[in-house]
């Protein structure tokens, strides 16, 4: 339940830290806004606060075109909550309702449609159809404003069943016709036309944001032809539900200079510039959701830093690197295989082995999609299960474990997606031959964004703890880390950073 008085204080102060955490709906205007909307603060009696845009739209409110409440970081709850509502929201953002319907969503979660609707309505103010409709409206707006696609093409790419449904929804949510939204976008960017085949998006985040740390993490692990980091930009290939894609992600500082020379408003937060090339525009929504998880853009860094900085042993590290993020993943199969290949070897060795596997079994992108960036898709579970024994070298037990994991993924025995419950996933993974608690915990961090996974057995985590004067004994470290809850994954990331100054071979994050 939202604290209505606290929400109003955030609105009165236009506090951008709350953008994405709740929606401000104004009864007198019929408009919903982000908390930091620059419009005149409405009277307390005239507003209600709702958990999601879907709940606001269900009540008949339309989106503010001044503050654009859908263009904000999402709630960190959807990444950290392991309950039904959090898992459902992650799948809805990934476009499961558009692809498989509400019945497919319920089946993925293991509940009946009736129970799913009841839980989401009680906790989020709207059922799965309304939440998916809000997601479609946001995707439609992005396509309208950033591409030259015809409106009929946008309607089906965004997941609408008909052009009429698309037109009606855009009018209801934004208060104008789709063509008017495109005209407004053209005026904002100085009438510069959108480029065919390429989408340039802003992916907002809450400040502070440790962009350098994320780029360094990905650079150390970048697989040849699959991903790269150069000149402050991360590039990689993507395997999406309807086809391949490529992306280039460049962090933009919150206080970066605008073209007119003025400073941007730091209180509004910063953003990543994402340049996407999609084989199928229906994959825009899933691509955005996966990229946001990859860079942990929906995190609440102030809440994390407050808890971790309260420990004197960690305070200096937090002050030196504010806004640290959890490196995420865009593909469960890729991340699982790479984690297996990274067990008990150095980061460099894991990168070499994974690059060799990708070069031998990966799929080259269609001509024109890659440009001058990475051009290779990481191999599928089916390809690895069938041919990896011919490619992989090293311990036979490791090869057998990788093949067993790939077969389980290929035949559907094991499903790796963002809807998995962390405890259930941990138990399922450790039941497979060759997968221990470290690999299961590491996958939980990277794939699910689990915020409270310490990885106390990790050599780099223990070395980083020792450098801070914290006992590196597993039991003692686990006891000390209780004060870091519920953000032990972020603490582990700090310890990785500290340990990186003295790299050694061993079981480290791969």
JORA-V128504 format. One record per residue. N is the residue number from 1. PHI is phi in whole degrees, 0 to 359 (NA if undefined). Layout:
# JORA-V128504
n=N phi=PHI
n=N phi=PHI
This chain:
# JORA-V128504
n=1 phi=NA
n=2 phi=282
n=3 phi=279
n=4 phi=298
n=5 phi=290
n=6 phi=295
n=7 phi=299
n=8 phi=294
n=9 phi=298
n=10 phi=295
n=11 phi=292
n=12 phi=298
n=13 phi=266
n=14 phi=51
n=15 phi=279
n=16 phi=290
n=17 phi=297
n=18 phi=266
n=19 phi=300
n=20 phi=92
n=21 phi=275
n=22 phi=203
n=23 phi=245
n=24 phi=261
n=25 phi=250
n=26 phi=258
n=27 phi=295
n=28 phi=288
n=29 phi=255
n=30 phi=73
n=31 phi=242
n=32 phi=247
n=33 phi=226
n=34 phi=281
n=35 phi=302
n=36 phi=268
n=37 phi=308
n=38 phi=285
n=39 phi=295
n=40 phi=304
n=41 phi=297
n=42 phi=288
n=43 phi=293
n=44 phi=302
n=45 phi=291
n=46 phi=260
n=47 phi=236
n=48 phi=227
n=49 phi=246
n=50 phi=234
n=51 phi=284
n=52 phi=216
n=53 phi=295
n=54 phi=300
n=55 phi=294
n=56 phi=294
n=57 phi=295
n=58 phi=296
n=59 phi=271
n=60 phi=93
n=61 phi=277
n=62 phi=247
n=63 phi=286
n=64 phi=290
n=65 phi=272
n=66 phi=273
n=67 phi=264
n=68 phi=49
n=69 phi=295
n=70 phi=274
n=71 phi=261
n=72 phi=227
n=73 phi=301
n=74 phi=283
n=75 phi=289
n=76 phi=296
n=77 phi=302
n=78 phi=290
n=79 phi=270
n=80 phi=264
n=81 phi=283
n=82 phi=259
n=83 phi=279
n=84 phi=298
n=85 phi=297
n=86 phi=296
n=87 phi=295
n=88 phi=295
n=89 phi=297
n=90 phi=295
n=91 phi=288
n=92 phi=298
n=93 phi=297
n=94 phi=277
n=95 phi=85
n=96 phi=295
n=97 phi=296
n=98 phi=296
n=99 phi=274
n=100 phi=239
n=101 phi=78
n=102 phi=295
n=103 phi=298
n=104 phi=294
n=105 phi=298
n=106 phi=298
n=107 phi=296
n=108 phi=297
n=109 phi=271
n=110 phi=81
n=111 phi=229
n=112 phi=284
n=113 phi=300
n=114 phi=298
n=115 phi=294
n=116 phi=299
n=117 phi=298
n=118 phi=297
n=119 phi=293
n=120 phi=294
n=121 phi=295
n=122 phi=292
n=123 phi=266
n=124 phi=243
n=125 phi=80
n=126 phi=200
n=127 phi=277
n=128 phi=298
n=129 phi=294
n=130 phi=292
n=131 phi=294
n=132 phi=293
n=133 phi=297
n=134 phi=297
n=135 phi=296
n=136 phi=297
n=137 phi=297
n=138 phi=295
n=139 phi=298
n=140 phi=299
n=141 phi=298
n=142 phi=300
n=143 phi=292
n=144 phi=298
n=145 phi=273
n=146 phi=242
n=147 phi=227
n=148 phi=268
n=149 phi=302
n=150 phi=293
n=151 phi=299
n=152 phi=297
n=153 phi=294
n=154 phi=296
n=155 phi=304
n=156 phi=281
n=157 phi=295
n=158 phi=280
n=159 phi=103
n=160 phi=282
n=161 phi=281
n=162 phi=203
n=163 phi=295
n=164 phi=298
n=165 phi=297
n=166 phi=300
n=167 phi=299
n=168 phi=296
n=169 phi=293
n=170 phi=298
n=171 phi=297
n=172 phi=291
n=173 phi=279
n=174 phi=251
n=175 phi=80
n=176 phi=218
n=177 phi=288
n=178 phi=305
n=179 phi=295
n=180 phi=291
n=181 phi=299
n=182 phi=294
n=183 phi=295
n=184 phi=298
n=185 phi=296
n=186 phi=297
n=187 phi=292
n=188 phi=295
n=189 phi=263
n=190 phi=74
n=191 phi=68
n=192 phi=291
n=193 phi=288
n=194 phi=290
n=195 phi=267
n=196 phi=296
n=197 phi=85
n=198 phi=230
n=199 phi=246
n=200 phi=247
n=201 phi=240
n=202 phi=257
n=203 phi=250
n=204 phi=285
n=205 phi=218
n=206 phi=271
n=207 phi=273
n=208 phi=285
n=209 phi=218
n=210 phi=275
n=211 phi=295
n=212 phi=297
n=213 phi=296
n=214 phi=296
n=215 phi=298
n=216 phi=295
n=217 phi=299
n=218 phi=290
n=219 phi=296
n=220 phi=293
n=221 phi=245
n=222 phi=297
n=223 phi=272
n=224 phi=305
n=225 phi=71
n=226 phi=262
n=227 phi=206
n=228 phi=202
n=229 phi=230
n=230 phi=206
n=231 phi=54
n=232 phi=75
n=233 phi=234
n=234 phi=260
n=235 phi=237
n=236 phi=198
n=237 phi=269
n=238 phi=228
n=239 phi=255
n=240 phi=249
n=241 phi=305
n=242 phi=251
n=243 phi=158
n=244 phi=280
n=245 phi=201
n=246 phi=229
n=247 phi=216
n=248 phi=236
n=249 phi=244
n=250 phi=233
n=251 phi=293
n=252 phi=242
n=253 phi=295
n=254 phi=297
n=255 phi=256
n=256 phi=296
n=257 phi=284
n=258 phi=279
n=259 phi=303
n=260 phi=278
n=261 phi=93
n=262 phi=278
n=263 phi=280
n=264 phi=290
n=265 phi=284
n=266 phi=297
n=267 phi=293
n=268 phi=276
n=269 phi=87
n=270 phi=253
n=271 phi=204
n=272 phi=264
n=273 phi=267
n=274 phi=250
n=275 phi=255
n=276 phi=253
n=277 phi=237
n=278 phi=249
n=279 phi=289
n=280 phi=220
n=281 phi=297
n=282 phi=296
n=283 phi=270
n=284 phi=300
n=285 phi=301
n=286 phi=301
n=287 phi=297
n=288 phi=298
n=289 phi=299
n=290 phi=288
n=291 phi=291
n=292 phi=295
n=293 phi=289
n=294 phi=302
n=295 phi=256
n=296 phi=52
n=297 phi=285
n=298 phi=265
n=299 phi=293
n=300 phi=253
n=301 phi=294
n=302 phi=295
n=303 phi=297
n=304 phi=296
n=305 phi=294
n=306 phi=296
n=307 phi=289
n=308 phi=291
n=309 phi=290
n=310 phi=286
n=311 phi=272
n=312 phi=305
n=313 phi=293
n=314 phi=252
n=315 phi=301
n=316 phi=294
n=317 phi=295
n=318 phi=294
n=319 phi=295
n=320 phi=286
n=321 phi=229
n=322 phi=288
n=323 phi=73
n=324 phi=295
n=325 phi=237
n=326 phi=271
n=327 phi=297
n=328 phi=259
n=329 phi=213
n=330 phi=253
n=331 phi=205
n=332 phi=294
n=333 phi=297
n=334 phi=302
n=335 phi=294
n=336 phi=294
n=337 phi=296
n=338 phi=294
n=339 phi=296
n=340 phi=297
n=341 phi=289
n=342 phi=266
n=343 phi=292
n=344 phi=60
n=345 phi=225
n=346 phi=286
n=347 phi=301
n=348 phi=296
n=349 phi=293
n=350 phi=296
n=351 phi=295
n=352 phi=297
n=353 phi=295
n=354 phi=293
n=355 phi=295
n=356 phi=295
n=357 phi=297
n=358 phi=295
n=359 phi=296
n=360 phi=279
n=361 phi=241
n=362 phi=287
n=363 phi=252
n=364 phi=283
n=365 phi=292
n=366 phi=300
n=367 phi=303
n=368 phi=92
n=369 phi=275
n=370 phi=278
n=371 phi=66
n=372 phi=256
n=373 phi=255
n=374 phi=306
n=375 phi=227
n=376 phi=231
n=377 phi=274
n=378 phi=299
n=379 phi=296
n=380 phi=284
n=381 phi=298
n=382 phi=297
n=383 phi=295
n=384 phi=293
n=385 phi=299
n=386 phi=274
n=387 phi=235
n=388 phi=297
n=389 phi=299
n=390 phi=279
n=391 phi=252
n=392 phi=287
n=393 phi=241
n=394 phi=102
n=395 phi=303
n=396 phi=297
n=397 phi=295
n=398 phi=294
n=399 phi=300
n=400 phi=297
n=401 phi=293
n=402 phi=296
n=403 phi=296
n=404 phi=296
n=405 phi=296
n=406 phi=298
n=407 phi=295
n=408 phi=297
n=409 phi=288
n=410 phi=291
n=411 phi=268
n=412 phi=85
n=413 phi=298
n=414 phi=243
n=415 phi=244
n=416 phi=245
n=417 phi=214
n=418 phi=286
n=419 phi=269
n=420 phi=291
n=421 phi=286
n=422 phi=304
n=423 phi=294
n=424 phi=295
n=425 phi=297
n=426 phi=300
n=427 phi=294
n=428 phi=295
n=429 phi=292
n=430 phi=290
n=431 phi=282
n=432 phi=276
n=433 phi=300
n=434 phi=86
n=435 phi=248
n=436 phi=256
n=437 phi=300
n=438 phi=298
n=439 phi=298
n=440 phi=296
n=441 phi=293
n=442 phi=296
n=443 phi=296
n=444 phi=299
n=445 phi=295
n=446 phi=284
n=447 phi=274
n=448 phi=265
n=449 phi=70
n=450 phi=301
n=451 phi=276
n=452 phi=234
n=453 phi=250
n=454 phi=281
n=455 phi=58
n=456 phi=296
n=457 phi=277
n=458 phi=291
n=459 phi=298
n=460 phi=293
n=461 phi=300
n=462 phi=291
n=463 phi=293
n=464 phi=295
n=465 phi=296
n=466 phi=298
n=467 phi=296
n=468 phi=267
n=469 phi=85
n=470 phi=264
n=471 phi=303
n=472 phi=270
n=473 phi=299
n=474 phi=302
n=475 phi=293
n=476 phi=293
n=477 phi=296
n=478 phi=298
n=479 phi=294
n=480 phi=298
n=481 phi=288
n=482 phi=301
n=483 phi=287
n=484 phi=267
n=485 phi=295
n=486 phi=263
n=487 phi=238
n=488 phi=292
n=489 phi=296
n=490 phi=290
n=491 phi=296
n=492 phi=299
n=493 phi=295
n=494 phi=300
n=495 phi=294
n=496 phi=301
n=497 phi=299
n=498 phi=292
n=499 phi=291
n=500 phi=296
n=501 phi=285
n=502 phi=229
n=503 phi=293
n=504 phi=219
n=505 phi=292
n=506 phi=157
n=507 phi=279
n=508 phi=230
n=509 phi=292
n=510 phi=246
